[in-house]
Amino acid sequence: MKPIVFVKAAMSLDGKIATKTGESQWISNEASRAYVHGLRAEYAAICVGVETVIQDDPRLTIRHDGKEDCHIRMVLDSKGRIPLTSKLLNDDFRSQTIVFTTQHMPLNIEQQILSKGARVIRLKDQDGRVDLKDWIDVCANLNIPSIYIEGGGEVIAASLKAEIVDIFAVAIAPMIIGGQDAKGIVGGSGIEHLKDAIRLKNPKYRWFEDDLILEYHVVKGNKQ
Ligand SMILES: NC(=O)c1ccc[n+]([C@@H]2O[C@H](COP(=O)([O-])OP(=O)(O)OC[C@H]3O[C@@H](n4cnc5c(N)ncnc54)[C@H](OP(=O)(O)O)[C@@H]3O)[C@@H](O)[C@H]2O)c1
């Protein structure tokens, strides 16, 4: 069975997930971040794009009451750009890291990742990047029932475009970042006509002090 895919990122009220220099820690407040750690625990795997690893060097672990745990951690990295010094490849949970890549990852990079104890899975490529439909099929074959995509904007855009997302959520923080060069929550090239917009339904919301977390189901095949 295909995994359930949940997407969530934290954004400013004007829809930015980072400043123009790539700073994103922290947009959301402590209360909503604590909730996110609970959410991470609900999903079998967590996934980010390689730019997020390059920029933030995240741990993608579940931290609660001073304890740290980890489910499967995935990186979409078509060309082998993941820094070999990244926490995902070097911490105590590195055997739970899977780097999904394509034929474009050089063999010596693959070997170095494997020698650290993480996994590498080569997938089909689509326009030079990991083919997300293939990724979901492989995750289904690995019996991964659910995936939490935590950004960034390019991977969020691509996963929406590939129609693999079931639930879309945002944590909205009471701040304005601004700037054309600051990344928005959905990257990619966007749409030309509103009739092609991705539609959402069944809203749920929850306040975490001044942060608002909004969650919707994605309407599949939802062109008007
Ligand atoms: N506020 C938040 O909650 C939050 C969360 C996460 C990240 N961030 C911020 O977001 C920024 C990074 O976001 P980003 O949009 O630049 O990058 P991203 O989505 O993290 O990563 C994009 C990269 O993923 C790789 N990739 C592999 N397969 C892909 C596919 N099918 N479609 C799209 N990308 C694919 C591509 O690199 P290759 O072509 O080399 O594979 C692409 O450049 C950072 O500044 C980070 O701090 C914020």
The ligand as an SDF file (V2000), in Angstrom:
LIG
                    3D

 48 52  0  0  0  0  0  0  0  0999 V2000
   10.4800   26.8070    7.8190 N   0  0  0  0  0  0  0  0  0  0  0  0
   10.5420   25.5070    7.6810 C   0  0  0  0  0  0  0  0  0  0  0  0
    9.7270   24.7620    8.2420 O   0  0  0  0  0  0  0  0  0  0  0  0
   11.6090   24.9080    6.8100 C   0  0  0  0  0  0  0  0  0  0  0  0
   11.6560   23.5290    6.6440 C   0  0  0  0  0  0  0  0  0  0  0  0
   12.6590   22.9940    5.8200 C   0  0  0  0  0  0  0  0  0  0  0  0
   13.5490   23.8350    5.1750 C   0  0  0  0  0  0  0  0  0  0  0  0
   13.4740   25.1700    5.3900 N   0  0  0  0  0  0  0  0  0  0  0  0
   14.3880   26.0770    4.6670 C   0  0  0  0  0  0  0  0  0  0  0  0
   14.1950   25.8770    3.2890 O   0  0  0  0  0  0  0  0  0  0  0  0
   15.4040   26.1360    2.5950 C   0  0  0  0  0  0  0  0  0  0  0  0
   15.6800   24.9810    1.6640 C   0  0  0  0  0  0  0  0  0  0  0  0
   14.5710   24.8040    0.8330 O   0  0  0  0  0  0  0  0  0  0  0  0
   14.7320   24.6330   -0.7320 P   0  0  0  0  0  0  0  0  0  0  0  0
   13.3860   24.7680   -1.3080 O   0  0  0  0  0  0  0  0  0  0  0  0
   15.8230   25.5120   -1.2040 O   0  0  0  0  0  0  0  0  0  0  0  0
   15.2770   23.1680   -0.8940 O   0  0  0  0  0  0  0  0  0  0  0  0
   14.7660   21.6980   -0.4600 P   0  0  0  0  0  0  0  0  0  0  0  0
   13.3600   21.4930   -0.8790 O   0  0  0  0  0  0  0  0  0  0  0  0
   15.1750   21.4300    0.9400 O   0  0  0  0  0  0  0  0  0  0  0  0
   15.7320   20.8210   -1.3830 O   0  0  0  0  0  0  0  0  0  0  0  0
   15.6260   20.9610   -2.7760 C   0  0  0  0  0  0  0  0  0  0  0  0
   16.5940   20.0350   -3.4260 C   0  0  0  0  0  0  0  0  0  0  0  0
   16.1710   18.6950   -3.2870 O   0  0  0  0  0  0  0  0  0  0  0  0
   16.6860   17.9590   -4.3670 C   0  0  0  0  0  0  0  0  0  0  0  0
   15.6590   17.1180   -4.9530 N   0  0  0  0  0  0  0  0  0  0  0  0
   15.7760   15.7900   -5.2120 C   0  0  0  0  0  0  0  0  0  0  0  0
   14.7010   15.3230   -5.8250 N   0  0  0  0  0  0  0  0  0  0  0  0
   13.8620   16.3730   -5.9810 C   0  0  0  0  0  0  0  0  0  0  0  0
   12.6000   16.5060   -6.6080 C   0  0  0  0  0  0  0  0  0  0  0  0
   11.9840   15.4720   -7.1880 N   0  0  0  0  0  0  0  0  0  0  0  0
   12.0380   17.7110   -6.6120 N   0  0  0  0  0  0  0  0  0  0  0  0
   12.6310   18.7650   -6.0350 C   0  0  0  0  0  0  0  0  0  0  0  0
   13.8370   18.7010   -5.4420 N   0  0  0  0  0  0  0  0  0  0  0  0
   14.4530   17.5100   -5.4370 C   0  0  0  0  0  0  0  0  0  0  0  0
   17.1580   18.9740   -5.4210 C   0  0  0  0  0  0  0  0  0  0  0  0
   18.5630   18.9990   -5.4060 O   0  0  0  0  0  0  0  0  0  0  0  0
   19.3240   18.0240   -6.4330 P   0  0  0  0  0  0  0  0  0  0  0  0
   18.8070   18.3830   -7.8030 O   0  0  0  0  0  0  0  0  0  0  0  0
   20.7490   18.2500   -6.2130 O   0  0  0  0  0  0  0  0  0  0  0  0
   18.8640   16.6640   -5.9980 O   0  0  0  0  0  0  0  0  0  0  0  0
   16.6380   20.2960   -4.9020 C   0  0  0  0  0  0  0  0  0  0  0  0
   17.4830   21.3830   -5.2110 O   0  0  0  0  0  0  0  0  0  0  0  0
   16.4840   26.3220    3.6380 C   0  0  0  0  0  0  0  0  0  0  0  0
   16.7510   27.6940    3.7760 O   0  0  0  0  0  0  0  0  0  0  0  0
   15.8420   25.7890    4.9040 C   0  0  0  0  0  0  0  0  0  0  0  0
   16.3110   26.4670    6.0430 O   0  0  0  0  0  0  0  0  0  0  0  0
   12.5190   25.7210    6.1650 C   0  0  0  0  0  0  0  0  0  0  0  0
  1  2  1  0
  2  3  2  0
  2  4  1  0
  4  5  1  0
  4 48  2  0
  5  6  2  0
  6  7  1  0
  7  8  2  0
  8  9  1  0
  8 48  1  0
  9 10  1  0
  9 46  1  0
 10 11  1  0
 11 12  1  0
 11 44  1  0
 12 13  1  0
 13 14  1  0
 14 15  2  0
 14 16  1  0
 14 17  1  0
 17 18  1  0
 18 19  2  0
 18 20  1  0
 18 21  1  0
 21 22  1  0
 22 23  1  0
 23 24  1  0
 23 42  1  0
 24 25  1  0
 25 26  1  0
 25 36  1  0
 26 27  1  0
 26 35  1  0
 27 28  2  0
 28 29  1  0
 29 30  1  0
 29 35  2  0
 30 31  1  0
 30 32  2  0
 32 33  1  0
 33 34  2  0
 34 35  1  0
 36 37  1  0
 36 42  1  0
 37 38  1  0
 38 39  2  0
 38 40  1  0
 38 41  1  0
 42 43  1  0
 44 45  1  0
 44 46  1  0
 46 47  1  0
M  CHG  2   8   1  16  -1
M  END
$$$$
